[in-house]
Amino acid sequence: MKRYWRYIKPYLSAFILAPLLMLTEVFGEILLPKLTSMIINNGVADRDVGYIMRVGGVMIFIAVIMAAGGIGGSYFSSKASICFSTDLRKDIFHKVQQFSFKNIDDFSTGSLVTRLTNDIQQIQNVIMLSLRLMFRAPGMLVGGLIMAYLMNRQLVLILLVVIPLLLLAIFVILKAAFPRFEAMQKKIDRLNSGVQEALTNVRVIKSFVREDYEAEKFKKTNRELKEGSLEAMKIVIATMPVMMLAMNITTIAVVWYGGNLIIAGKMPVGDLTAFTIYIIQILMSLMLLSMVFLQASRAMASLKRVNEILDTEIDLTDDHSANKSAMVTKGKVEFRDVSFQYAKGTEEMVLKKINFTAEQGETIGIIGSTGSGKTSLVQLIPRLYDADQGQVLVDGIDVKDYSIKNLRESVAMVLQQNVLFSGTIAENLRWGDENATMEDLIAMAESAQAHGFVSSFTDGYDTDLGHGGSNVSGGQKQRLCIARALLKRPKILILDDSTSAVDTATETKIRECFQTTLKDTTKFIIAQRISSVENADKIIVLDEGEIVGMGSHEELMQSCEAYQEIYYSQRDRKEEVGA
């Protein structure tokens, strides 16, 4: 609870007022049956209309106070729970934004979405319910028992039999509920992940005519969620009939036994009526408590999942940075005996003993077969991952000694998967520089060969891109991502196969612009086509995580067999296409 005090403290008044105001309903519910018995025993028995009116007026006044207290309690409980969950959701989202790539790999996207939405909603619901019933249910239980005891001690003995049995039933129900609710939340994770994947890749699904396959896959996941939900809900469904059965049996026993007392002249009719109401209140309070416990059981499963995010140790931080104020001024990059692996603790290395230096302003081409470690290598520069062995240095300083913010502000990456966001083209480009003028946008779009097609749109740079840039082609998306990176005016630019969807002529123009626009920027170009890197100052050839060749195009054609194989295979394919 210490962790969550920070979310309670700003709204402490609402957390206190909500249950206190609900107490007015408790006092009313305890008093009203007694007043009812007084009307029956005195007003009705003596046919005293004035007495009935006076006591009835008091009952109306109490009912109004109860209504006001109930409305206030409901308002403050809603305010407290909603504000609590809003702040918690904000902090969890902020924590996820701080996750390293490794941390993100530990959770599926669908699971993170569920935890930020459904799980927090469950916590919000139980807080709201608890604040409304925190004093009301126990108050009704204790107050009802006291009033029932004062009216007739003999009839209270019936409750001493019923209540322990009900408490035992509630315990058994709760014990079975928790694992079922936890399993249900995991099934919601899988459904959300499947839906996100299907909607994100809907164009691929349609192009391969796989709608039926995806529909069947969704049907299976949806059915599993349905079955898991029904398993969990069986517990909830069983609660109400059990409580109602106990309530009805108890009421029948009270009426039967109390009726005999009335016949024997040992109990007034009004007292039996009030006693019956108290019995119902006592059992209703137990039913309300069981509802709270059930909701709490589900919320505890959700709270456990939320805590998993909050407890996740972020493995990339500035905590041990030796020079947090350092800024990248040149962009010189050096790898010294760098090795890296994704699966920690295993012998399999993705990169092995990587050594090279990229001077300021140089263009470094990186080429190699799929899975050779090209993307893994460049991801170590902005510390998307940390090297397991060796050092990655920028301007002679280990990247681990920079603050992450300062380091990443000097590096611009255009990833393999080009990502644009909902909004206009101008808004997306300003991710590179939020203060960029329209002239800046146009200049960098021209360098990325994007201005021409943007100008052809009716709304130009105010064109809405739709979800994920769905309104532009793959090549157009790549060029917009390059323009966005250029606007950052980085010291280091990384292009990870980011011109694969662009024709050769356009790619050549982009590279030519780099020589002027990014003259002093160190550029890393990962490519599948040798034509994309053959003019680079230095080309690194990777094979199974190792550097098997390094030099200019001409040097590699003389000394590197792997590079020669790539070159001749691509030339032969080109000649075949030409033929």
ROVEX-965589 format. One line per field, with one value per residue (C-alpha): chain; x negated, y, z negated. Coordinates in pm, whole numbers, plus 32768, in hexadecimal, padded with zeros to 4 digits. Example, Ala and Ser with C-alpha at 12.3 -4.5 7.8 and 13.67 -1.06 7.14 Angstrom:
BEGIN
unit = [A|A]
u = [7B32|7AA9]
v = [7E3E|7F96]
w = [7CF4|7D36]
# end
This chain:
BEGIN
unit = [A|A|A|A|A|A|A|A|A|A|A|A|A|A|A|A|A|A|A|A|A|A|A|A|A|A|A|A|A|A|A|A|A|A|A|A|A|A|A|A|A|A|A|A|A|A|A|A|A|A|A|A|A|A|A|A|A|A|A|A|A|A|A|A|A|A|A|A|A|A|A|A|A|A|A|A|A|A|A|A|A|A|A|A|A|A|A|A|A|A|A|A|A|A|A|A|A|A|A|A|A|A|A|A|A|A|A|A|A|A|A|A|A|A|A|A|A|A|A|A|A|A|A|A|A|A|A|A|A|A|A|A|A|A|A|A|A|A|A|A|A|A|A|A|A|A|A|A|A|A|A|A|A|A|A|A|A|A|A|A|A|A|A|A|A|A|A|A|A|A|A|A|A|A|A|A|A|A|A|A|A|A|A|A|A|A|A|A|A|A|A|A|A|A|A|A|A|A|A|A|A|A|A|A|A|A|A|A|A|A|A|A|A|A|A|A|A|A|A|A|A|A|A|A|A|A|A|A|A|A|A|A|A|A|A|A|A|A|A|A|A|A|A|A|A|A|A|A|A|A|A|A|A|A|A|A|A|A|A|A|A|A|A|A|A|A|A|A|A|A|A|A|A|A|A|A|A|A|A|A|A|A|A|A|A|A|A|A|A|A|A|A|A|A|A|A|A|A|A|A|A|A|A|A|A|A|A|A|A|A|A|A|A|A|A|A|A|A|A|A|A|A|A|A|A|A|A|A|A|A|A|A|A|A|A|A|A|A|A|A|A|A|A|A|A|A|A|A|A|A|A|A|A|A|A|A|A|A|A|A|A|A|A|A|A|A|A|A|A|A|A|A|A|A|A|A|A|A|A|A|A|A|A|A|A|A|A|A|A|A|A|A|A|A|A|A|A|A|A|A|A|A|A|A|A|A|A|A|A|A|A|A|A|A|A|A|A|A|A|A|A|A|A|A|A|A|A|A|A|A|A|A|A|A|A|A|A|A|A|A|A|A|A|A|A|A|A|A|A|A|A|A|A|A|A|A|A|A|A|A|A|A|A|A|A|A|A|A|A|A|A|A|A|A|A|A|A|A|A|A|A|A|A|A|A|A|A|A|A|A|A|A|A|A|A|A|A|A|A|A|A|A|A|A|A|A|A|A|A|A|A|A|A|A|A|A|A|A|A|A|A|A|A|A|A|A|A|A|A|A|A|A|A|A|A|A|A|A|A|A|A|A|A|A|A|A|A|A|A|A|A|A|A|A|A|A|A|A|A|A|A|A|A|A|A|A|A|A|A|A|A|A|A|A|A|A|A|A|A]
u = [8000|7ED5|7EA5|800E|801D|7F9A|80D9|81BB|811C|8188|82F2|82EE|841F|84EC|846C|84DD|8625|86A7|86C6|872B|884E|88B8|88DA|8A16|8AB9|8A49|8AE6|8C24|8C3C|8C0D|8D10|8E21|8E86|8E9F|8F7C|904E|9085|90E9|91F0|927F|9270|92E9|9381|943B|9496|9522|95A6|94E7|94CB|940C|9304|92E7|92BC|91B2|90E3|911E|909A|8F5F|8F37|8F5A|8E54|8D65|8DA2|8D46|8C06|8BB5|8BE8|8B07|89FB|8A15|89F0|88C5|8825|8851|87BF|8689|864E|8660|8576|847C|8473|8468|8355|8290|82A0|8254|8113|80B1|80EC|8019|7EF6|7F07|7F07|7DDD|7D2B|7D6B|7CDC|7B9B|7B83|7A58|7A8D|7A39|7B43|7C44|7BE6|7C4F|7DB8|7E96|7F32|808D|8035|7FBD|80FF|81D1|8110|8137|82AC|8369|8291|8293|840B|8435|836B|843D|8580|8519|84A7|85F5|86B7|85E0|860C|8784|8796|8669|8745|889C|888A|87D8|88B5|89F2|896E|890D|8A30|8B2B|8AA5|8AB4|8C19|8C8B|8BEC|8C99|8DEA|8DDC|8CB2|8D55|8D81|8C15|8BA8|8C1E|8B17|8A06|8A41|8A69|894D|882A|88AF|88C1|8761|86E0|878E|86F8|859B|85BA|863C|851F|8416|8494|84C1|835E|82AA|83D0|83CC|8251|8277|838D|82AF|81A0|82A1|8301|818D|8189|82C7|8243|80F7|81AC|8297|8179|80AB|81D0|8237|80D1|808C|81E3|8150|806B|818E|825E|8143|810E|8285|825C|8399|8430|82F3|82E6|845B|842C|82FF|83C7|84ED|840E|8379|84D0|855E|8444|8491|8603|85BD|84C8|85C3|86D9|85F9|85B5|871C|87A0|8719|87CD|8909|8905|88E5|8A3A|8B0E|8A51|8A89|8BF7|8C35|8B9E|8C6A|8DB3|8D7A|8D1D|8E4D|8F35|8E9C|8EBD|9027|9084|8FDD|9040|91A7|91B5|912E|923D|934B|92BC|92C9|9151|910A|91C4|921D|9156|901B|9031|9052|8F23|8E61|8EA3|8E1E|8CE7|8CAF|8CC2|8BD1|8AD8|8ADB|8AD4|899F|88F9|895D|88C9|8788|8774|8798|867C|85A2|85EF|859D|8467|8400|840D|8367|824E|8206|81FC|812C|802D|800E|7FEF|7EE2|7E1F|7DF6|7DA6|7CAF|7BFE|7A98|7A39|78EB|7884|786A|7788|7745|75DD|758F|7443|7478|75EB|75B3|74DF|7569|7513|745C|73C0|745B|7326|7385|729C|72E1|71DB|71F8|7372|743F|75B6|76C8|7844|786C|7794|76DD|76BE|758D|7631|75AD|765C|7525|73C2|728C|72F2|71E0|71F0|71E5|72CA|7238|7311|73C3|7370|7471|7463|7513|757B|75D5|7606|76FB|7842|77FF|7692|76BD|76D1|77F7|7775|762C|76BF|77B7|7692|7631|7760|7773|78B3|77F5|76AD|757D|7532|73BD|72D9|7323|73E8|735A|73DE|72E6|71FD|72FB|73A3|7513|7568|74CA|75B4|770F|7802|78B4|7778|76FB|7842|787F|7741|77A3|78B8|7930|7A07|7A69|7AB6|7C24|7C81|7D74|7E4D|7F5B|80BE|80BD|8046|7F02|7E80|7ECB|7E11|7CE3|7CD2|7C7E|7B1E|7B37|7C76|7C15|7BC7|7C54|7D08|7BCC|7B0A|7C0A|7BFC|7A7E|7A58|7B75|7ABF|797F|7A41|7AEB|7C3E|7CA4|7D17|7E24|7E88|7EC8|7FA6|809A|81BD|816B|7FF2|7F41|8094|80FD|8178|80B1|81B4|815D|7FEE|7FC7|80C4|80FD|7FA0|7EDD|7DB4|7CB6|7D63|7D6A|7BF4|7BA7|7C7C|7BC6|7A78|7AEB|7B5A|79FF|7952|7A1A|7975|7828|7777|7607|763E|773E|779D|7860|78C8|7925|79FC|79F2|7A58|7BA8|7B0F|7AA0|792B|7937|79EB|78FD|77D5|7865|789B|7731|76B7|777B|76D8|7584|75F6|770B|7653|74EB|7474|7560|74E0|75C4|7605|76BF|773A|779F|77E5|7779|7608|7666|76E7|7594|7489|7436|7411|72C6|72B8|7389|73AB|7405|74AA|74DC|7570|751E|73B4|7307|7283|7221|71EF|717C|71EA|72AB|7171|70AE|71BF|71DE|7072|7065|71BD|7257|73A7|73C3|736C|747B|7580|7509|750A|7656|76FB|7654|76C8|782C|781E|77A9|78B9|79C0|792D|792D]
v = [8000|80E5|80F1|815C|8265|8363|832C|834B|847B|8586|8513|84B7|858F|84CB|8380|83ED|8499|837C|8275|8377|83F2|828D|8269|833F|8223|812F|81FE|8222|80B0|805C|8159|812A|7FC4|8030|8156|806C|7F8B|80B9|811C|7FBB|7F80|80D7|819D|8085|7FC1|80F9|818D|82CB|837F|849F|83B4|830A|845D|84D2|8397|8387|84EA|848A|8361|8446|8534|8411|8392|84EA|84F4|8393|83FA|852B|845C|834A|8442|84E9|839D|8321|8464|8462|82EC|831D|8447|8393|8252|82FE|83F2|82D3|8200|832B|837C|820D|81DE|8314|8291|8136|81CA|82A1|816C|80B0|81D7|81AD|803A|7FC9|7EEA|7DC2|7E25|7E4B|7CF3|7C60|7CD3|7CAD|7DEF|7D5E|7D12|7E77|7EFE|7E1C|7E85|7FF6|7FD7|7EA6|7E5C|7FC3|7FCF|7EA1|7F52|808D|7FC6|7F20|806B|8109|7FE1|7FCF|8140|8121|7FE8|8014|8087|803E|7EC2|7E90|7FA0|7EF4|7DA6|7E22|7F15|7E16|7D11|7E03|7E72|7D0C|7CA0|7DBB|7D5B|7BE3|7B19|79CB|7A19|7A8D|7926|78D3|79C4|791F|77E8|7891|7993|789C|77C2|78F2|7962|7805|780C|7963|78E6|77B6|7891|798C|787B|77F1|794A|79DC|78E4|78EF|7A6A|7A65|796A|7A3D|7B74|7AB0|7A44|7BB3|7BF4|7AF1|7B7A|7CDF|7C70|7BB2|7CD2|7DCC|7CED|7CAE|7E1B|7E98|7DA0|7DA1|7DF9|7CCA|7BEE|7C65|7C46|7ADA|7A9A|7A21|7AB9|7963|78F0|7A2A|7A12|78AB|790E|7A26|793C|784D|7960|79F9|78A4|786D|79BF|7969|781E|78C0|79D5|78DA|7812|794E|79C8|787B|78E7|7A35|798C|7895|79A5|7A47|7908|788B|79D4|79E9|7882|78CF|7A10|7965|783D|7929|7A07|78D8|785C|79B6|79E1|7880|789D|7A0B|79BC|78C5|79D1|7AC4|79BD|7980|7AF7|7B0F|7BF0|7D16|7CFB|7E35|7DA5|7C6F|7D4C|7E1B|7CE3|7C4B|7D8A|7D7F|7C13|7C74|7D97|7CB6|7BB7|7CC9|7D5C|7C07|7BF8|7D51|7CEA|7BB2|7C92|7D6D|7C3E|7BAE|7CF5|7D10|7BB3|7C1A|7D66|7CB4|7BEA|7D32|7DDC|7CC5|7D01|7E7A|7E43|7D71|7EAB|7F8D|7E8D|7E5B|7ECA|7FA6|7F23|805C|8187|82B0|8237|81D6|82D9|837D|84B5|8506|866B|8601|8656|85B7|86C2|8608|84B3|83D9|8270|815B|7FEB|7F3C|7DC0|7DD7|7C9B|7C8D|7B8E|7BA8|7A6D|7ABF|79A2|78D2|7898|7913|7A6A|7B44|7C1B|7B9E|7C72|7D9A|7E9C|7FCE|8149|823F|839E|84D5|850B|83B2|82D5|816F|8066|7F23|7DF5|7C84|7B68|7B65|7B23|7B87|7C8F|7DD1|7E6B|7DED|7EA1|7FFB|7FD9|7FDB|813E|81F3|80EC|8047|7F1C|7F10|7E4C|7D1B|7D30|7E43|7FB3|808E|81EF|8332|8451|837C|8355|820B|8227|81A7|82E4|83CF|841A|8358|849C|854F|8421|83DA|8547|853C|83FC|83DC|8285|821E|80BD|7F93|7FB5|8116|81A2|82D4|8349|83C2|8533|860F|85EF|872D|86A6|8564|861B|86F9|85C6|8618|8781|87FB|8967|8936|8A3E|89E8|8A4A|894A|883D|8883|888D|873B|86A3|870F|866A|8529|8544|8560|86C5|866A|8572|8638|8769|8699|865F|8750|87B4|879B|8784|8797|864C|855B|8417|833A|8227|81C6|8286|81B1|82C1|82AF|819D|80E2|81B2|82F8|828C|8244|839A|8448|8387|83F3|855F|8543|84C2|85D7|86DF|8666|86E0|85BC|8584|8415|8397|8228|81AC|8043|7FC5|80FB|812A|7FC9|8040|8160|8142|8154|82AE|8345|8295|832A|8489|8452|83E5|8511|85FB|8554|85CC|8737|8738|8646|8692|8686|8573|840F|8330|81BB|811C|7FB8|7F2D|7DF0|7E8B|7EC6|7FF3|809B|808B|806D|81E1|81D7|823B|80EA|7FAF|7EAE|7D4C|7C7A|7B05|7A4F|7B72|7B9B|7C97|7BCF|7CFA|7E72|7F7B|8034|7F8E|7F61|7ED0|7DD8|7D68|7D03|7C74|7C04|7AC8|7AFF|7C5C|7BD5|7ACD|7BD6|7CB7|7BAF|7B18|7C6E|7CBE|7B72|7BB0|7D0A|7C7F|7B77|7C81|7D57|7C2D]
w = [8000|7FCC|8145|817F|806F|816C|8239|8108|8061|8162|8143|7FD1|7F87|8088|7FFB|7E9E|7EF8|7FD1|7EBD|7DB6|7E89|7ECA|7D4E|7D61|7E20|7D11|7BFA|7CC3|7D11|7BA0|7B27|7C2C|7BC9|7A5A|7ABA|7B8E|7A61|798F|7A91|7A97|791E|78B1|79D0|7A85|794C|78A1|79E8|7998|7AE8|7A52|79C8|7B1A|7BC7|7AD0|7AE5|7C5E|7C7E|7BC3|7CB0|7DE0|7D51|7D14|7E76|7F05|7E37|7EAD|8017|7FF2|7F46|804B|816B|80C4|8072|81D6|8262|8187|81B3|832E|831C|823E|830D|8461|83F9|835B|8498|8579|84BE|84AA|8620|8669|859A|8633|8791|8730|86A8|87EC|88AE|87E4|8836|88FD|8A2B|894C|884E|8963|89E7|8895|88C8|89F7|8A7B|8A43|88D9|889C|8937|8856|8720|8773|87B6|8738|8607|858B|85C9|84E2|83D4|8403|83E1|829C|8204|825C|81D2|8098|8046|8068|7F95|7EAE|7D8A|7E16|7E26|7CD4|7C3E|7CB4|7C34|7AD9|7AB6|7B2C|7A38|7912|7962|799D|7853|7795|782C|77F0|7779|77CD|793F|7958|791A|7A7B|7B03|7A37|7B07|7C5B|7C55|7C1F|7D3A|7E20|7DC2|7E11|7F64|7FB2|7F57|803C|8158|8138|8129|8275|8313|830D|83F7|84E9|84FE|8533|864F|86E9|86F1|87A9|88AD|88DA|891C|8A32|8ACE|8ACE|8B66|8C79|8CC8|8CD5|8DBA|8EA4|8EBE|8EE8|8FFE|90A2|91F7|91EE|9184|92A9|93A5|9344|932C|91C6|913A|90F0|9041|8F67|8F20|8EAB|8DD6|8D38|8D06|8C43|8B68|8B31|8AD3|89D9|893B|892F|8884|8792|8744|870A|8621|855A|8568|84E7|8398|83AD|842A|8309|8202|822B|8221|80EE|8038|80A0|8030|7EDD|7EC4|7F1B|7E32|7D17|7D57|7D54|7C0F|7B6E|7BDD|7B6A|7A19|79EA|7A47|7928|783D|78B2|787A|771F|76DD|76AC|77D7|787A|79ED|7A3E|79A0|7A7B|7BAF|7B49|7AE6|7C3E|7CE3|7C08|7C68|7DD8|7D9C|7CE8|7DFE|7F08|7E60|7E7B|7FEA|8025|7F75|804F|8183|8108|80C5|821D|82C8|81EE|8257|83C5|8376|82BD|83F6|84B8|83A9|83BF|8537|8506|83FF|84F6|85CA|84A2|8419|8565|8542|8667|86DD|879B|86B3|8669|8506|854C|8654|8608|86DE|86F1|8764|888F|89E8|8B35|8BFC|8D22|8D50|8D5E|8D13|8CA1|8C52|8B7B|8B5F|8B4A|8B17|8AE0|8AA4|8A7B|89A9|887B|87D5|8911|89EB|8B2B|8B8B|8C8D|8CB4|8C76|8C3A|8D14|8D4D|8E30|8E29|8EE2|8EF3|8EEE|9039|90C3|9169|90EE|91B7|9108|91D7|9196|91A7|90E6|8F75|8F87|8E74|8F40|8E83|8D33|8D73|8DB2|8C92|8BA2|8C07|8B6F|8A57|8AC5|8A3E|897D|89EC|8914|8950|89CD|89FD|8AEA|8AE8|8B7A|8B88|8AB4|8998|8945|89A2|8843|87B3|886F|87F2|88CE|892A|899B|8A5C|8B13|8B66|8C37|8CF0|8DF5|8E63|8F87|8F29|9005|8FAB|900E|8F0F|8F3F|8E50|8E74|8ECC|8FE6|90A9|9004|8EA8|8EF5|8F82|8E4C|8D7E|8DF9|8D85|8CE1|8D22|8E94|8F7F|90C0|917B|90AE|90FB|926F|9275|91CC|9293|93CF|9351|9313|9468|93BD|9412|9570|950D|93D6|94B3|9594|9475|9463|92FC|9329|91D9|9128|91C3|90B9|90CA|9025|8F2F|8F54|909A|9153|9259|92F0|93A1|930F|93CE|936F|9205|920D|929C|9195|9084|9117|9124|8FB8|8F58|901B|8F61|8E23|8EB3|8E0E|8DD4|8E2E|8F2A|8F43|906F|9039|9194|91AB|9326|9385|940A|94CD|9636|9683|9722|95F4|9508|95C0|959D|9427|93FC|94C2|93DC|92B0|932C|930C|9205|911D|9179|900C|8F9C|8F6F|903C|9017|9139|9119|926A|932A|9477|94AF|9586|9449|939C|94AA|9494|931A|927B|91D0|91FD|90E7|9152|9040|903D|8F10|8E2A|8E93|8F72|909A|916D|914B|923E|9375|948D|955B|9438|93DF|9548|952E|93CF|9352|93DE|932D|93C7|951E|9504|94AE|95C6|96D7|9668|967B|97CC|985D|97E9|9881|99CD|99C9|998E|9AA2|9B91]
# end
